[in-house]
């Protein structure tokens, strides 16, 4: 089993798909990494040699992946919140950030709806 950037890659998948299991590596980056390492993208992970895995690790060291990328994203969000810009305020309130409507259809960001009981009308005399 190949372990790259702290992630165990699935054995029976093609190299092109398996590299996308690493946070920060998508299809394009995966293809670029395999081209630079000189490995066939259709070759399965369980057929990779130790030398090929080492070359992939070497090429991936030039990219920000996993923990380094996650911490950079968190710092960017924190910076937006600290300067008090509109996007930072939306992050702080837990609302959609990229212009989506929030009157309806924002359940993912706003969370599960909590119903509040309405007041019963007082009995009239």
VOMI-741528 format. One record per residue: residue number from 0; x negated, y negated, z of N, C-alpha, C in turn. Coordinates in nm, 2 decimals. Layout:
<recs>
+-----+--------+--------+--------+--------+--------+--------+--------+--------+--------+
!  nr !    nxx !    nyy !    nzz !   caxx !   cayy !   cazz !    cxx !    cyy !    czz !
+-----+--------+--------+--------+--------+--------+--------+--------+--------+--------+
! NUM !      X !      Y !      Z !      X !      Y !      Z !      X !      Y !      Z !
...
+-----+--------+--------+--------+--------+--------+--------+--------+--------+--------+
</recs>
This chain:
<recs>
+-----+--------+--------+--------+--------+--------+--------+--------+--------+--------+
!  nr !    nxx !    nyy !    nzz !   caxx !   cayy !   cazz !    cxx !    cyy !    czz !
+-----+--------+--------+--------+--------+--------+--------+--------+--------+--------+
!   0 !  -0.08 !   0.12 !   0.00 !   0.00 !   0.00 !   0.00 !  -0.09 !  -0.12 !   0.00 !
!   1 !  -0.06 !  -0.22 !  -0.09 !  -0.14 !  -0.34 !  -0.10 !  -0.08 !  -0.44 !   0.00 !
!   2 !  -0.18 !  -0.50 !   0.07 !  -0.14 !  -0.60 !   0.17 !  -0.22 !  -0.73 !   0.13 !
!   3 !  -0.14 !  -0.83 !   0.08 !  -0.20 !  -0.95 !   0.03 !  -0.13 !  -1.07 !   0.11 !
!   4 !  -0.21 !  -1.16 !   0.16 !  -0.16 !  -1.28 !   0.23 !  -0.07 !  -1.24 !   0.35 !
!   5 !  -0.10 !  -1.13 !   0.41 !  -0.02 !  -1.09 !   0.53 !   0.11 !  -1.02 !   0.49 !
!   6 !   0.14 !  -0.99 !   0.37 !   0.26 !  -0.93 !   0.32 !   0.23 !  -0.79 !   0.26 !
!   7 !   0.31 !  -0.69 !   0.30 !   0.30 !  -0.56 !   0.24 !   0.38 !  -0.56 !   0.11 !
!   8 !   0.31 !  -0.55 !   0.00 !   0.38 !  -0.55 !  -0.13 !   0.45 !  -0.41 !  -0.15 !
!   9 !   0.57 !  -0.41 !  -0.21 !   0.63 !  -0.28 !  -0.24 !   0.55 !  -0.20 !  -0.34 !
!  10 !   0.54 !  -0.07 !  -0.31 !   0.45 !   0.02 !  -0.39 !   0.50 !   0.04 !  -0.53 !
!  11 !   0.63 !   0.07 !  -0.55 !   0.68 !   0.11 !  -0.68 !   0.73 !   0.01 !  -0.77 !
!  12 !   0.70 !  -0.12 !  -0.74 !   0.74 !  -0.23 !  -0.83 !   0.63 !  -0.27 !  -0.92 !
!  13 !   0.66 !  -0.34 !  -1.03 !   0.56 !  -0.39 !  -1.12 !   0.49 !  -0.50 !  -1.05 !
!  14 !   0.36 !  -0.53 !  -1.08 !   0.28 !  -0.63 !  -1.02 !   0.34 !  -0.77 !  -1.03 !
!  15 !   0.41 !  -0.80 !  -1.14 !   0.47 !  -0.93 !  -1.16 !   0.58 !  -0.95 !  -1.06 !
!  16 !   0.66 !  -0.85 !  -1.03 !   0.77 !  -0.87 !  -0.94 !   0.72 !  -0.86 !  -0.80 !
!  17 !   0.62 !  -0.77 !  -0.77 !   0.58 !  -0.75 !  -0.63 !   0.51 !  -0.87 !  -0.57 !
!  18 !   0.44 !  -0.95 !  -0.65 !   0.38 !  -1.07 !  -0.60 !   0.48 !  -1.18 !  -0.56 !
!  19 !   0.60 !  -1.17 !  -0.61 !   0.70 !  -1.27 !  -0.58 !   0.75 !  -1.25 !  -0.43 !
!  20 !   0.71 !  -1.14 !  -0.37 !   0.75 !  -1.12 !  -0.23 !   0.67 !  -1.21 !  -0.13 !
!  21 !   0.57 !  -1.27 !  -0.19 !   0.49 !  -1.36 !  -0.11 !   0.55 !  -1.50 !  -0.11 !
!  22 !   0.57 !  -1.56 !   0.00 !   0.63 !  -1.69 !   0.01 !   0.55 !  -1.80 !  -0.07 !
!  23 !   0.61 !  -1.86 !  -0.16 !   0.53 !  -1.96 !  -0.24 !   0.48 !  -1.91 !  -0.37 !
!  24 !   0.51 !  -1.78 !  -0.40 !   0.47 !  -1.73 !  -0.53 !   0.60 !  -1.68 !  -0.61 !
!  25 !   0.63 !  -1.75 !  -0.72 !   0.74 !  -1.72 !  -0.80 !   0.70 !  -1.64 !  -0.93 !
!  26 !   0.79 !  -1.64 !  -1.03 !   0.75 !  -1.57 !  -1.15 !   0.63 !  -1.63 !  -1.22 !
!  27 !   0.64 !  -1.76 !  -1.24 !   0.53 !  -1.83 !  -1.31 !   0.40 !  -1.81 !  -1.24 !
!  28 !   0.39 !  -1.84 !  -1.11 !   0.27 !  -1.82 !  -1.04 !   0.22 !  -1.68 !  -1.04 !
!  29 !   0.31 !  -1.59 !  -1.03 !   0.27 !  -1.45 !  -1.03 !   0.21 !  -1.41 !  -1.16 !
!  30 !   0.26 !  -1.46 !  -1.27 !   0.21 !  -1.43 !  -1.40 !   0.07 !  -1.49 !  -1.42 !
!  31 !   0.05 !  -1.62 !  -1.37 !  -0.07 !  -1.69 !  -1.37 !  -0.18 !  -1.61 !  -1.29 !
!  32 !  -0.14 !  -1.57 !  -1.17 !  -0.24 !  -1.50 !  -1.09 !  -0.29 !  -1.37 !  -1.15 !
!  33 !  -0.19 !  -1.29 !  -1.21 !  -0.23 !  -1.17 !  -1.27 !  -0.32 !  -1.19 !  -1.40 !
!  34 !  -0.29 !  -1.30 !  -1.47 !  -0.37 !  -1.33 !  -1.59 !  -0.51 !  -1.37 !  -1.55 !
!  35 !  -0.52 !  -1.45 !  -1.45 !  -0.66 !  -1.49 !  -1.40 !  -0.73 !  -1.38 !  -1.35 !
!  36 !  -0.66 !  -1.28 !  -1.28 !  -0.73 !  -1.16 !  -1.22 !  -0.76 !  -1.06 !  -1.33 !
!  37 !  -0.70 !  -1.07 !  -1.45 !  -0.72 !  -0.98 !  -1.56 !  -0.65 !  -0.84 !  -1.53 !
!  38 !  -0.53 !  -0.85 !  -1.48 !  -0.45 !  -0.73 !  -1.45 !  -0.32 !  -0.73 !  -1.53 !
!  39 !  -0.29 !  -0.61 !  -1.59 !  -0.17 !  -0.60 !  -1.67 !  -0.04 !  -0.62 !  -1.58 !
!  40 !   0.05 !  -0.72 !  -1.61 !   0.16 !  -0.75 !  -1.53 !   0.26 !  -0.63 !  -1.51 !
!  41 !   0.26 !  -0.54 !  -1.61 !   0.35 !  -0.42 !  -1.60 !   0.30 !  -0.31 !  -1.51 !
!  42 !   0.17 !  -0.32 !  -1.47 !   0.11 !  -0.21 !  -1.39 !   0.17 !  -0.21 !  -1.25 !
!  43 !   0.20 !  -0.09 !  -1.20 !   0.27 !  -0.08 !  -1.07 !   0.16 !  -0.10 !  -0.96 !
!  44 !   0.22 !  -0.15 !  -0.85 !   0.13 !  -0.18 !  -0.73 !   0.05 !  -0.06 !  -0.68 !
!  45 !   0.12 !   0.06 !  -0.68 !   0.05 !   0.18 !  -0.63 !  -0.07 !   0.23 !  -0.72 !
!  46 !  -0.08 !   0.17 !  -0.84 !  -0.19 !   0.21 !  -0.93 !  -0.30 !   0.11 !  -0.92 !
!  47 !  -0.28 !   0.00 !  -0.85 !  -0.39 !  -0.10 !  -0.84 !  -0.51 !  -0.04 !  -0.76 !
!  48 !  -0.63 !  -0.07 !  -0.80 !  -0.75 !  -0.03 !  -0.73 !  -0.79 !  -0.13 !  -0.63 !
!  49 !  -0.88 !  -0.10 !  -0.54 !  -0.92 !  -0.19 !  -0.44 !  -0.99 !  -0.32 !  -0.50 !
!  50 !  -1.06 !  -0.29 !  -0.61 !  -1.12 !  -0.41 !  -0.68 !  -1.02 !  -0.50 !  -0.74 !
!  51 !  -0.91 !  -0.45 !  -0.79 !  -0.80 !  -0.53 !  -0.85 !  -0.73 !  -0.61 !  -0.74 !
!  52 !  -0.71 !  -0.55 !  -0.62 !  -0.65 !  -0.62 !  -0.51 !  -0.73 !  -0.73 !  -0.46 !
!  53 !  -0.86 !  -0.70 !  -0.46 !  -0.96 !  -0.81 !  -0.41 !  -0.96 !  -0.93 !  -0.51 !
!  54 !  -0.95 !  -0.90 !  -0.64 !  -0.95 !  -1.01 !  -0.74 !  -0.82 !  -1.09 !  -0.72 !
!  55 !  -0.71 !  -1.02 !  -0.69 !  -0.58 !  -1.10 !  -0.67 !  -0.59 !  -1.18 !  -0.55 !
!  56 !  -0.65 !  -1.13 !  -0.44 !  -0.67 !  -1.21 !  -0.32 !  -0.75 !  -1.33 !  -0.35 !
!  57 !  -0.86 !  -1.31 !  -0.43 !  -0.95 !  -1.42 !  -0.46 !  -0.87 !  -1.53 !  -0.54 !
!  58 !  -0.79 !  -1.49 !  -0.63 !  -0.72 !  -1.59 !  -0.71 !  -0.61 !  -1.66 !  -0.63 !
!  59 !  -0.54 !  -1.58 !  -0.54 !  -0.44 !  -1.64 !  -0.46 !  -0.49 !  -1.74 !  -0.35 !
!  60 !  -0.62 !  -1.73 !  -0.32 !  -0.68 !  -1.82 !  -0.22 !  -0.67 !  -1.96 !  -0.27 !
!  61 !  -0.66 !  -1.99 !  -0.40 !  -0.65 !  -2.12 !  -0.45 !  -0.51 !  -2.18 !  -0.44 !
!  62 !  -0.41 !  -2.10 !  -0.41 !  -0.27 !  -2.15 !  -0.39 !  -0.23 !  -2.16 !  -0.25 !
!  63 !  -0.14 !  -2.25 !  -0.22 !  -0.08 !  -2.25 !  -0.08 !   0.03 !  -2.15 !  -0.08 !
!  64 !   0.02 !  -2.06 !   0.02 !   0.12 !  -1.96 !   0.03 !   0.15 !  -1.93 !   0.18 !
!  65 !   0.26 !  -1.87 !   0.21 !   0.30 !  -1.82 !   0.34 !   0.29 !  -1.93 !   0.45 !
!  66 !   0.21 !  -1.91 !   0.56 !   0.21 !  -2.00 !   0.67 !   0.17 !  -2.14 !   0.64 !
!  67 !   0.07 !  -2.15 !   0.55 !   0.02 !  -2.29 !   0.52 !   0.12 !  -2.37 !   0.44 !
!  68 !   0.20 !  -2.30 !   0.35 !   0.30 !  -2.37 !   0.28 !   0.42 !  -2.40 !   0.37 !
!  69 !   0.46 !  -2.31 !   0.45 !   0.57 !  -2.33 !   0.55 !   0.54 !  -2.45 !   0.64 !
!  70 !   0.42 !  -2.46 !   0.69 !   0.39 !  -2.57 !   0.78 !   0.38 !  -2.70 !   0.71 !
!  71 !   0.34 !  -2.70 !   0.58 !   0.34 !  -2.83 !   0.51 !   0.48 !  -2.87 !   0.48 !
!  72 !   0.57 !  -2.78 !   0.45 !   0.71 !  -2.82 !   0.43 !   0.77 !  -2.87 !   0.56 !
!  73 !   0.75 !  -2.81 !   0.67 !   0.80 !  -2.86 !   0.80 !   0.74 !  -3.00 !   0.83 !
!  74 !   0.62 !  -3.02 !   0.80 !   0.56 !  -3.15 !   0.83 !   0.62 !  -3.26 !   0.74 !
!  75 !   0.65 !  -3.22 !   0.61 !   0.72 !  -3.32 !   0.52 !   0.86 !  -3.35 !   0.57 !
!  76 !   0.93 !  -3.25 !   0.62 !   1.07 !  -3.28 !   0.68 !   1.06 !  -3.37 !   0.80 !
!  77 !   0.96 !  -3.33 !   0.89 !   0.94 !  -3.41 !   1.01 !   0.90 !  -3.56 !   0.98 !
!  78 !   0.82 !  -3.58 !   0.87 !   0.78 !  -3.71 !   0.83 !   0.91 !  -3.79 !   0.78 !
!  79 !   1.00 !  -3.73 !   0.71 !   1.12 !  -3.79 !   0.66 !   1.21 !  -3.83 !   0.78 !
!  80 !   1.21 !  -3.74 !   0.88 !   1.29 !  -3.77 !   1.00 !   1.23 !  -3.89 !   1.08 !
!  81 !   1.10 !  -3.89 !   1.09 !   1.03 !  -3.99 !   1.17 !   1.05 !  -4.13 !   1.11 !
!  82 !   1.04 !  -4.14 !   0.98 !   1.05 !  -4.27 !   0.91 !   1.20 !  -4.32 !   0.90 !
!  83 !   1.29 !  -4.23 !   0.93 !   1.43 !  -4.27 !   0.94 !   1.50 !  -4.29 !   0.80 !
!  84 !   1.44 !  -4.23 !   0.70 !   1.51 !  -4.25 !   0.57 !   1.63 !  -4.17 !   0.56 !
!  85 !   1.71 !  -4.19 !   0.45 !   1.84 !  -4.12 !   0.44 !   1.83 !  -3.97 !   0.45 !
!  86 !   1.73 !  -3.92 !   0.37 !   1.71 !  -3.77 !   0.37 !   1.68 !  -3.72 !   0.51 !
!  87 !   1.59 !  -3.80 !   0.58 !   1.56 !  -3.76 !   0.72 !   1.68 !  -3.76 !   0.81 !
!  88 !   1.77 !  -3.86 !   0.80 !   1.89 !  -3.86 !   0.88 !   1.98 !  -3.74 !   0.85 !
!  89 !   1.99 !  -3.70 !   0.72 !   2.07 !  -3.59 !   0.69 !   2.01 !  -3.46 !   0.75 !
!  90 !   1.88 !  -3.45 !   0.74 !   1.81 !  -3.33 !   0.81 !   1.84 !  -3.33 !   0.96 !
!  91 !   1.83 !  -3.45 !   1.02 !   1.85 !  -3.46 !   1.16 !   1.99 !  -3.42 !   1.20 !
!  92 !   2.09 !  -3.46 !   1.12 !   2.23 !  -3.43 !   1.15 !   2.27 !  -3.29 !   1.11 !
!  93 !   2.19 !  -3.22 !   1.03 !   2.22 !  -3.09 !   0.98 !   2.33 !  -3.09 !   0.87 !
!  94 !   2.32 !  -3.19 !   0.79 !   2.42 !  -3.21 !   0.68 !   2.34 !  -3.18 !   0.55 !
!  95 !   2.42 !  -3.17 !   0.44 !   2.35 !  -3.15 !   0.31 !   2.26 !  -3.27 !   0.27 !
!  96 !   2.14 !  -3.24 !   0.22 !   2.04 !  -3.34 !   0.20 !   2.05 !  -3.40 !   0.06 !
!  97 !   2.08 !  -3.32 !  -0.04 !   2.06 !  -3.35 !  -0.18 !   2.19 !  -3.40 !  -0.25 !
!  98 !   2.27 !  -3.47 !  -0.18 !   2.38 !  -3.54 !  -0.25 !   2.51 !  -3.46 !  -0.26 !
!  99 !   2.52 !  -3.34 !  -0.20 !   2.64 !  -3.26 !  -0.21 !   2.75 !  -3.32 !  -0.13 !
! 100 !   2.87 !  -3.30 !  -0.16 !   2.98 !  -3.35 !  -0.08 !   2.99 !  -3.28 !   0.05 !
! 101 !   3.03 !  -3.35 !   0.15 !   3.04 !  -3.28 !   0.29 !   3.17 !  -3.29 !   0.35 !
! 102 !   3.27 !  -3.35 !   0.28 !   3.41 !  -3.35 !   0.33 !   3.46 !  -3.20 !   0.33 !
! 103 !   3.43 !  -3.13 !   0.22 !   3.46 !  -2.99 !   0.22 !   3.34 !  -2.92 !   0.16 !
! 104 !   3.33 !  -2.79 !   0.17 !   3.23 !  -2.71 !   0.11 !   3.09 !  -2.73 !   0.16 !
! 105 !   3.07 !  -2.76 !   0.28 !   2.93 !  -2.77 !   0.33 !   2.91 !  -2.68 !   0.45 !
! 106 !   2.97 !  -2.56 !   0.44 !   2.97 !  -2.47 !   0.55 !   2.83 !  -2.41 !   0.58 !
! 107 !   2.75 !  -2.40 !   0.48 !   2.61 !  -2.34 !   0.51 !   2.53 !  -2.44 !   0.60 !
! 108 !   2.54 !  -2.57 !   0.57 !   2.46 !  -2.66 !   0.66 !   2.53 !  -2.70 !   0.78 !
! 109 !   2.67 !  -2.71 !   0.78 !   2.74 !  -2.76 !   0.90 !   2.77 !  -2.65 !   1.00 !
! 110 !   2.77 !  -2.52 !   0.95 !   2.80 !  -2.41 !   1.04 !   2.94 !  -2.37 !   1.04 !
! 111 !   2.97 !  -2.27 !   1.11 !   3.11 !  -2.21 !   1.12 !   3.20 !  -2.32 !   1.18 !
! 112 !   3.32 !  -2.33 !   1.12 !   3.42 !  -2.43 !   1.17 !   3.47 !  -2.39 !   1.30 !
! 113 !   3.48 !  -2.49 !   1.39 !   3.54 !  -2.48 !   1.52 !   3.67 !  -2.55 !   1.52 !
! 114 !   3.78 !  -2.48 !   1.54 !   3.91 !  -2.54 !   1.54 !   3.94 !  -2.60 !   1.68 !
! 115 !   4.00 !  -2.72 !   1.67 !   4.03 !  -2.79 !   1.80 !   4.18 !  -2.79 !   1.81 !
! 116 !   4.23 !  -2.75 !   1.92 !   4.37 !  -2.74 !   1.94 !   4.43 !  -2.88 !   1.94 !
! 117 !   4.55 !  -2.89 !   1.87 !   4.61 !  -3.02 !   1.87 !   4.70 !  -3.04 !   2.00 !
! 118 !   4.72 !  -3.16 !   2.03 !   4.80 !  -3.19 !   2.15 !   4.95 !  -3.16 !   2.13 !
! 119 !   5.01 !  -3.10 !   2.22 !   5.16 !  -3.07 !   2.21 !   5.23 !  -3.20 !   2.24 !
! 120 !   5.34 !  -3.22 !   2.17 !   5.41 !  -3.34 !   2.19 !   5.49 !  -3.33 !   2.32 !
! 121 !   5.49 !  -3.44 !   2.39 !   5.57 !  -3.44 !   2.52 !   5.71 !  -3.42 !   2.50 !
! 122 !   5.78 !  -3.35 !   2.59 !   5.93 !  -3.33 !   2.57 !   6.00 !  -3.46 !   2.59 !
! 123 !   6.09 !  -3.49 !   2.50 !   6.16 !  -3.62 !   2.51 !   6.29 !  -3.60 !   2.59 !
! 124 !   6.32 !  -3.71 !   2.66 !   6.44 !  -3.70 !   2.75 !   6.55 !  -3.79 !   2.70 !
+-----+--------+--------+--------+--------+--------+--------+--------+--------+--------+
</recs>
